[in-house]
Amino acid sequence: MMGTIGRELKVFSGTAHPAFARRVCSELGIELSRAKHFRFSDGEIGLSIEESVRGADVFVVQPTCNPVNENLVELLIMIDALKRASAYRINVVIPYFGYARQDRKTKPRDPISAKLMANLLTEAGATRVISADLHAGQIQGFFDIPVDHLYAAPVIAGYIREKNLNNPMVVAPDIGGVKMVHGYSEMLGCELAVVAKQRKGAKDVETITVVGDVKGHDVVMIDDLTTTAGTLCSAAEVLKERGANNVYAAVSHAPLADFALERLKKSPIKELIVTDTVPMPDISGFPITVLSVSELLGQAISRIHNNESVTSLFRLQK
């Protein structure tokens, strides 16, 4: 495949999070390309690409957040339209990849929906996927096209460092997050702990154990995703019981359900730190800090367009 240098760079957005796409374009110093989105009377998704993309290196920005199926189908239709309009390359930027939790069979006759999503995107005509903090890293292997898996850690860790917490410690709110939290502990040069849940007895009673001494520490729970805030809030209660000073939470993606805010308000969590990979509603009554990863995605797009390495984007900027 010939290089993309000299080819026009175009960035399009679906309707899932156009504000984020505009921020990415601002980082790139270009205008968001024009596309008209509409609905037919029966609810079908309609689309018209309103400028030439022939021979262009195209990037489509669309997180597959709520409503997941609507945003996914819209993305597939955009890819098809761009393919039929003779775009040279169709790079799909999915800051938040929906269906990522369904990455394996947990019992007989379960689907592996994340693999199905990969197949649909590839068959539609995507030539590359760029995403951030996939819920399951193995999803990269579900694609037969290149996948650039970026991490919000440099952005979130930078913010945590600036807070100058007292005796900071990072915590995995469940066993599955240990690897991610280990990376944060190395970036921030602090200790880590793990909140571990266990099932015991004939009645399957849940017990919670904290691996690590959190007493006297300002702790930051790190996770890739929260929708209900249930895991974070229950872990925060245990951390306070174990003597933690202040408890914070930081997640890459926060497509919060309606009841999650009420749960957070009743919890000991002092602040929830999230990124802008999904649109955040206007929230009052609880401190939520939204960090932008538009610069990170913008740099990735620029480097991919110019056939440059994206490895440096994984490092914490000191």
WOPE-V665701 format. One record per residue. N is the residue number from 0. RES is the residue in one letter. SS is DSSP state (~ for helix, > for strand, _ for the rest). PHI is phi in whole degrees, -180 to 180 (NA if undefined). PSI is psi in degrees with one decimal (none if undefined). Layout:
n=N res=RES ss=SS phi=PHI psi=PSI
n=N res=RES ss=SS phi=PHI psi=PSI
This chain:
n=0 res=M ss=_ phi=NA psi=128.0
n=1 res=M ss=_ phi=-67 psi=156.1
n=2 res=G ss=_ phi=-66 psi=164.6
n=3 res=T ss=_ phi=-97 psi=-5.2
n=4 res=I ss=_ phi=-62 psi=130.5
n=5 res=G ss=_ phi=95 psi=-17.7
n=6 res=R ss=_ phi=-84 psi=149.5
n=7 res=E ss=_ phi=-72 psi=135.9
n=8 res=L ss=> phi=-94 psi=127.0
n=9 res=K ss=> phi=-131 psi=138.1
n=10 res=V ss=> phi=-121 psi=124.4
n=11 res=F ss=> phi=-113 psi=159.0
n=12 res=S ss=> phi=-130 psi=143.1
n=13 res=G ss=_ phi=-82 psi=-168.6
n=14 res=T ss=_ phi=-92 psi=-0.9
n=15 res=A ss=_ phi=-67 psi=-43.8
n=16 res=H ss=_ phi=-155 psi=62.7
n=17 res=P ss=~ phi=-61 psi=-29.5
n=18 res=A ss=~ phi=-62 psi=-38.6
n=19 res=F ss=~ phi=-66 psi=-42.4
n=20 res=A ss=~ phi=-61 psi=-38.7
n=21 res=R ss=~ phi=-67 psi=-36.3
n=22 res=R ss=~ phi=-66 psi=-38.8
n=23 res=V ss=~ phi=-63 psi=-44.1
n=24 res=C ss=~ phi=-63 psi=-36.3
n=25 res=S ss=~ phi=-63 psi=-39.7
n=26 res=E ss=~ phi=-64 psi=-33.5
n=27 res=L ss=~ phi=-84 psi=-14.5
n=28 res=G ss=_ phi=74 psi=30.8
n=29 res=I ss=_ phi=-130 psi=165.9
n=30 res=E ss=_ phi=-87 psi=147.3
n=31 res=L ss=_ phi=-67 psi=130.8
n=32 res=S ss=_ phi=-70 psi=157.1
n=33 res=R ss=_ phi=-92 psi=129.5
n=34 res=A ss=> phi=-146 psi=141.0
n=35 res=K ss=> phi=-104 psi=123.5
n=36 res=H ss=> phi=-109 psi=136.7
n=37 res=F ss=> phi=-154 psi=172.0
n=38 res=R ss=> phi=-123 psi=139.5
n=39 res=F ss=_ phi=-77 psi=168.3
n=40 res=S ss=_ phi=-62 psi=-26.0
n=41 res=D ss=_ phi=-92 psi=6.9
n=42 res=G ss=_ phi=97 psi=-5.2
n=43 res=E ss=_ phi=-61 psi=146.0
n=44 res=I ss=> phi=-83 psi=129.5
n=45 res=G ss=> phi=-116 psi=153.3
n=46 res=L ss=> phi=-153 psi=143.3
n=47 res=S ss=> phi=-139 psi=120.3
n=48 res=I ss=> phi=-80 psi=120.6
n=49 res=E ss=_ phi=-102 psi=19.6
n=50 res=E ss=_ phi=-154 psi=160.3
n=51 res=S ss=_ phi=-70 psi=137.0
n=52 res=V ss=_ phi=-123 psi=8.9
n=53 res=R ss=> phi=-57 psi=121.7
n=54 res=G ss=_ phi=75 psi=5.4
n=55 res=A ss=_ phi=-88 psi=154.7
n=56 res=D ss=> phi=-91 psi=105.5
n=57 res=V ss=> phi=-106 psi=138.8
n=58 res=F ss=> phi=-122 psi=128.9
n=59 res=V ss=> phi=-112 psi=120.0
n=60 res=V ss=> phi=-100 psi=117.9
n=61 res=Q ss=_ phi=-161 psi=100.4
n=62 res=P ss=_ phi=-71 psi=141.8
n=63 res=T ss=_ phi=-95 psi=63.3
n=64 res=C ss=_ phi=-96 psi=-175.0
n=65 res=N ss=_ phi=-63 psi=129.5
n=66 res=P ss=_ phi=-78 psi=115.2
n=67 res=V ss=~ phi=-58 psi=-50.3
n=68 res=N ss=~ phi=-67 psi=-38.8
n=69 res=E ss=~ phi=-61 psi=-47.0
n=70 res=N ss=~ phi=-69 psi=-34.2
n=71 res=L ss=~ phi=-67 psi=-48.2
n=72 res=V ss=~ phi=-64 psi=-39.3
n=73 res=E ss=~ phi=-61 psi=-41.0
n=74 res=L ss=~ phi=-63 psi=-44.0
n=75 res=L ss=~ phi=-61 psi=-40.5
n=76 res=I ss=~ phi=-67 psi=-38.6
n=77 res=M ss=~ phi=-64 psi=-43.0
n=78 res=I ss=~ phi=-61 psi=-44.4
n=79 res=D ss=~ phi=-63 psi=-43.0
n=80 res=A ss=~ phi=-63 psi=-41.6
n=81 res=L ss=~ phi=-69 psi=-37.6
n=82 res=K ss=~ phi=-63 psi=-44.7
n=83 res=R ss=~ phi=-72 psi=-17.2
n=84 res=A ss=_ phi=-93 psi=9.8
n=85 res=S ss=_ phi=69 psi=35.8
n=86 res=A ss=> phi=-63 psi=142.0
n=87 res=Y ss=_ phi=-67 psi=-45.1
n=88 res=R ss=> phi=-145 psi=139.0
n=89 res=I ss=> phi=-118 psi=100.8
n=90 res=N ss=> phi=-95 psi=122.6
n=91 res=V ss=> phi=-100 psi=118.3
n=92 res=V ss=> phi=-100 psi=108.5
n=93 res=I ss=> phi=-117 psi=86.4
n=94 res=P ss=_ phi=-55 psi=-40.6
n=95 res=Y ss=_ phi=-122 psi=119.7
n=96 res=F ss=_ phi=-97 psi=104.1
n=97 res=G ss=_ phi=-67 psi=158.9
n=98 res=Y ss=_ phi=70 psi=7.3
n=99 res=A ss=_ phi=-67 psi=-22.8
n=100 res=R ss=_ phi=-74 psi=-18.6
n=101 res=Q ss=_ phi=-97 psi=64.7
n=102 res=D ss=_ phi=-102 psi=0.9
n=103 res=R ss=_ phi=-162 psi=165.3
n=104 res=K ss=_ phi=-86 psi=123.8
n=105 res=T ss=_ phi=-97 psi=-16.0
n=106 res=K ss=_ phi=-156 psi=165.0
n=107 res=P ss=_ phi=-57 psi=144.8
n=108 res=R ss=_ phi=69 psi=17.4
n=109 res=D ss=_ phi=-79 psi=148.2
n=110 res=P ss=_ phi=-81 psi=162.4
n=111 res=I ss=_ phi=-112 psi=81.4
n=112 res=S ss=~ phi=-67 psi=-30.4
n=113 res=A ss=~ phi=-63 psi=-37.6
n=114 res=K ss=~ phi=-67 psi=-39.6
n=115 res=L ss=~ phi=-61 psi=-41.9
n=116 res=M ss=~ phi=-61 psi=-40.3
n=117 res=A ss=~ phi=-62 psi=-42.9
n=118 res=N ss=~ phi=-63 psi=-43.7
n=119 res=L ss=~ phi=-62 psi=-44.6
n=120 res=L ss=~ phi=-64 psi=-42.1
n=121 res=T ss=~ phi=-67 psi=-45.8
n=122 res=E ss=~ phi=-66 psi=-30.4
n=123 res=A ss=~ phi=-66 psi=-28.1
n=124 res=G ss=_ phi=129 psi=6.5
n=125 res=A ss=_ phi=-64 psi=138.8
n=126 res=T ss=_ phi=-108 psi=-10.6
n=127 res=R ss=> phi=-161 psi=148.9
n=128 res=V ss=> phi=-124 psi=134.0
n=129 res=I ss=> phi=-121 psi=123.2
n=130 res=S ss=> phi=-139 psi=173.0
n=131 res=A ss=> phi=-131 psi=134.0
n=132 res=D ss=_ phi=45 psi=63.5
n=133 res=L ss=_ phi=-59 psi=139.2
n=134 res=H ss=_ phi=-61 psi=-32.1
n=135 res=A ss=_ phi=-132 psi=117.4
n=136 res=G ss=~ phi=-60 psi=-27.9
n=137 res=Q ss=~ phi=-67 psi=-10.7
n=138 res=I ss=~ phi=-60 psi=-26.7
n=139 res=Q ss=~ phi=-55 psi=-36.7
n=140 res=G ss=~ phi=-77 psi=-8.6
n=141 res=F ss=~ phi=-75 psi=-18.1
n=142 res=F ss=_ phi=-97 psi=144.8
n=143 res=D ss=_ phi=-103 psi=18.6
n=144 res=I ss=_ phi=-125 psi=162.9
n=145 res=P ss=> phi=-60 psi=141.1
n=146 res=V ss=> phi=-128 psi=125.2
n=147 res=D ss=> phi=-103 psi=110.5
n=148 res=H ss=> phi=-100 psi=103.3
n=149 res=L ss=> phi=-93 psi=166.1
n=150 res=Y ss=_ phi=-129 psi=139.0
n=151 res=A ss=_ phi=-82 psi=-3.4
n=152 res=A ss=~ phi=-53 psi=-44.0
n=153 res=P ss=~ phi=-60 psi=-35.9
n=154 res=V ss=~ phi=-73 psi=-48.2
n=155 res=I ss=~ phi=-68 psi=-44.1
n=156 res=A ss=~ phi=-63 psi=-36.8
n=157 res=G ss=~ phi=-62 psi=-41.0
n=158 res=Y ss=~ phi=-67 psi=-43.2
n=159 res=I ss=~ phi=-61 psi=-41.1
n=160 res=R ss=~ phi=-62 psi=-39.7
n=161 res=E ss=~ phi=-69 psi=-19.7
n=162 res=K ss=_ phi=-74 psi=-16.6
n=163 res=N ss=_ phi=51 psi=55.1
n=164 res=L ss=_ phi=-66 psi=155.6
n=165 res=N ss=_ phi=-84 psi=114.8
n=166 res=N ss=_ phi=51 psi=62.0
n=167 res=P ss=> phi=-70 psi=151.4
n=168 res=M ss=> phi=-147 psi=141.0
n=169 res=V ss=> phi=-103 psi=146.0
n=170 res=V ss=> phi=-133 psi=135.5
n=171 res=A ss=> phi=-88 psi=121.2
n=172 res=P ss=_ phi=-73 psi=-9.1
n=173 res=D ss=_ phi=-155 psi=169.9
n=174 res=I ss=~ phi=-61 psi=-35.3
n=175 res=G ss=~ phi=-63 psi=-18.1
n=176 res=G ss=~ phi=-98 psi=10.4
n=177 res=V ss=~ phi=-62 psi=-45.0
n=178 res=K ss=~ phi=-62 psi=-44.0
n=179 res=M ss=~ phi=-62 psi=-44.8
n=180 res=V ss=~ phi=-67 psi=-33.9
n=181 res=H ss=~ phi=-61 psi=-40.5
n=182 res=G ss=~ phi=-62 psi=-41.3
n=183 res=Y ss=~ phi=-65 psi=-39.6
n=184 res=S ss=~ phi=-63 psi=-35.4
n=185 res=E ss=~ phi=-71 psi=-40.9
n=186 res=M ss=~ phi=-62 psi=-41.6
n=187 res=L ss=~ phi=-94 psi=-9.3
n=188 res=G ss=_ phi=64 psi=41.3
n=189 res=C ss=_ phi=-131 psi=172.7
n=190 res=E ss=> phi=-77 psi=166.7
n=191 res=L ss=> phi=-132 psi=159.6
n=192 res=A ss=> phi=-142 psi=166.7
n=193 res=V ss=> phi=-135 psi=133.8
n=194 res=V ss=> phi=-95 psi=116.3
n=195 res=A ss=> phi=-113 psi=131.1
n=196 res=K ss=> phi=-102 psi=140.1
n=197 res=Q ss=> phi=-133 psi=148.7
n=198 res=R ss=> phi=-105 psi=127.6
n=199 res=K ss=> phi=-138 psi=149.3
n=200 res=G ss=_ phi=82 psi=166.3
n=201 res=A ss=_ phi=-65 psi=-27.4
n=202 res=K ss=_ phi=-91 psi=7.3
n=203 res=D ss=_ phi=58 psi=45.3
n=204 res=V ss=> phi=-76 psi=137.1
n=205 res=E ss=> phi=-90 psi=130.1
n=206 res=T ss=> phi=-118 psi=150.8
n=207 res=I ss=> phi=-122 psi=130.9
n=208 res=T ss=> phi=-123 psi=142.1
n=209 res=V ss=> phi=-105 psi=119.7
n=210 res=V ss=> phi=-94 psi=106.6
n=211 res=G ss=_ phi=121 psi=152.0
n=212 res=D ss=_ phi=-97 psi=108.5
n=213 res=V ss=_ phi=-97 psi=-1.6
n=214 res=K ss=_ phi=-61 psi=129.1
n=215 res=G ss=_ phi=82 psi=3.4
n=216 res=H ss=_ phi=-103 psi=146.6
n=217 res=D ss=> phi=-83 psi=119.2
n=218 res=V ss=> phi=-110 psi=145.6
n=219 res=V ss=> phi=-123 psi=113.0
n=220 res=M ss=> phi=-77 psi=133.1
n=221 res=I ss=> phi=-117 psi=130.8
n=222 res=D ss=> phi=-150 psi=162.3
n=223 res=D ss=> phi=-86 psi=-25.1
n=224 res=L ss=> phi=-155 psi=138.4
n=225 res=T ss=_ phi=-143 psi=135.7
n=226 res=T ss=_ phi=-118 psi=-38.8
n=227 res=T ss=_ phi=-105 psi=-14.9
n=228 res=A ss=_ phi=68 psi=9.6
n=229 res=G ss=~ phi=-63 psi=-49.2
n=230 res=T ss=~ phi=-63 psi=-43.4
n=231 res=L ss=~ phi=-63 psi=-45.1
n=232 res=C ss=~ phi=-69 psi=-41.3
n=233 res=S ss=~ phi=-67 psi=-38.5
n=234 res=A ss=~ phi=-66 psi=-38.0
n=235 res=A ss=~ phi=-62 psi=-39.4
n=236 res=E ss=~ phi=-60 psi=-44.4
n=237 res=V ss=~ phi=-66 psi=-40.6
n=238 res=L ss=~ phi=-63 psi=-40.6
n=239 res=K ss=~ phi=-65 psi=-39.8
n=240 res=E ss=~ phi=-62 psi=-31.1
n=241 res=R ss=_ phi=-86 psi=3.7
n=242 res=G ss=_ phi=100 psi=12.1
n=243 res=A ss=_ phi=-64 psi=145.3
n=244 res=N ss=_ phi=-74 psi=-85.5
n=245 res=N ss=_ phi=-106 psi=142.7
n=246 res=V ss=> phi=-117 psi=123.4
n=247 res=Y ss=> phi=-117 psi=163.5
n=248 res=A ss=> phi=-136 psi=140.3
n=249 res=A ss=> phi=-134 psi=124.3
n=250 res=V ss=> phi=-132 psi=147.8
n=251 res=S ss=> phi=-72 psi=-42.7
n=252 res=H ss=> phi=-125 psi=131.7
n=253 res=A ss=_ phi=-134 psi=67.8
n=254 res=P ss=_ phi=-78 psi=75.9
n=255 res=L ss=_ phi=-71 psi=134.4
n=256 res=A ss=_ phi=-72 psi=161.3
n=257 res=D ss=_ phi=-58 psi=-39.1
n=258 res=F ss=_ phi=-82 psi=-8.2
n=259 res=A ss=~ phi=-65 psi=-36.4
n=260 res=L ss=~ phi=-63 psi=-43.1
n=261 res=E ss=~ phi=-63 psi=-37.4
n=262 res=R ss=~ phi=-65 psi=-42.2
n=263 res=L ss=~ phi=-65 psi=-39.1
n=264 res=K ss=~ phi=-62 psi=-32.2
n=265 res=K ss=_ phi=-87 psi=-5.5
n=266 res=S ss=_ phi=-92 psi=166.5
n=267 res=P ss=_ phi=-82 psi=5.7
n=268 res=I ss=> phi=-67 psi=125.7
n=269 res=K ss=> phi=-83 psi=-30.7
n=270 res=E ss=> phi=-159 psi=138.9
n=271 res=L ss=> phi=-107 psi=123.2
n=272 res=I ss=> phi=-105 psi=123.7
n=273 res=V ss=> phi=-133 psi=172.0
n=274 res=T ss=> phi=-112 psi=174.3
n=275 res=D ss=_ phi=-97 psi=31.7
n=276 res=T ss=_ phi=-68 psi=-22.3
n=277 res=V ss=_ phi=-128 psi=152.8
n=278 res=P ss=_ phi=-66 psi=137.3
n=279 res=M ss=_ phi=-105 psi=129.8
n=280 res=P ss=_ phi=-70 psi=164.8
n=281 res=D ss=_ phi=-67 psi=118.7
n=282 res=I ss=_ phi=-121 psi=131.3
n=283 res=S ss=_ phi=-125 psi=153.5
n=284 res=G ss=_ phi=94 psi=-4.0
n=285 res=F ss=_ phi=-152 psi=134.6
n=286 res=P ss=_ phi=-74 psi=109.1
n=287 res=I ss=> phi=-120 psi=123.3
n=288 res=T ss=> phi=-103 psi=123.5
n=289 res=V ss=> phi=-105 psi=116.9
n=290 res=L ss=> phi=-99 psi=141.6
n=291 res=S ss=_ phi=-93 psi=134.2
n=292 res=V ss=_ phi=-106 psi=17.4
n=293 res=S ss=~ phi=-64 psi=-35.5
n=294 res=E ss=~ phi=-65 psi=-42.7
n=295 res=L ss=~ phi=-60 psi=-48.9
n=296 res=L ss=~ phi=-68 psi=-36.2
n=297 res=G ss=~ phi=-63 psi=-42.7
n=298 res=Q ss=~ phi=-65 psi=-38.7
n=299 res=A ss=~ phi=-63 psi=-44.5
n=300 res=I ss=~ phi=-61 psi=-45.7
n=301 res=S ss=~ phi=-61 psi=-44.1
n=302 res=R ss=~ phi=-69 psi=-40.4
n=303 res=I ss=~ phi=-65 psi=-42.2
n=304 res=H ss=~ phi=-61 psi=-37.1
n=305 res=N ss=_ phi=-94 psi=11.9
n=306 res=N ss=_ phi=57 psi=42.8
n=307 res=E ss=_ phi=-110 psi=161.8
n=308 res=S ss=_ phi=-70 psi=144.9
n=309 res=V ss=_ phi=-105 psi=6.5
n=310 res=T ss=~ phi=-58 psi=-39.5
n=311 res=S ss=~ phi=-64 psi=-19.5
n=312 res=L ss=~ phi=-72 psi=-13.8
n=313 res=F ss=~ phi=-85 psi=-8.0
n=314 res=R ss=_ phi=-94 psi=145.6
n=315 res=L ss=_ phi=-72 psi=127.3
n=316 res=Q ss=_ phi=-80 psi=117.0
n=317 res=K ss=_ phi=-93 psi=none
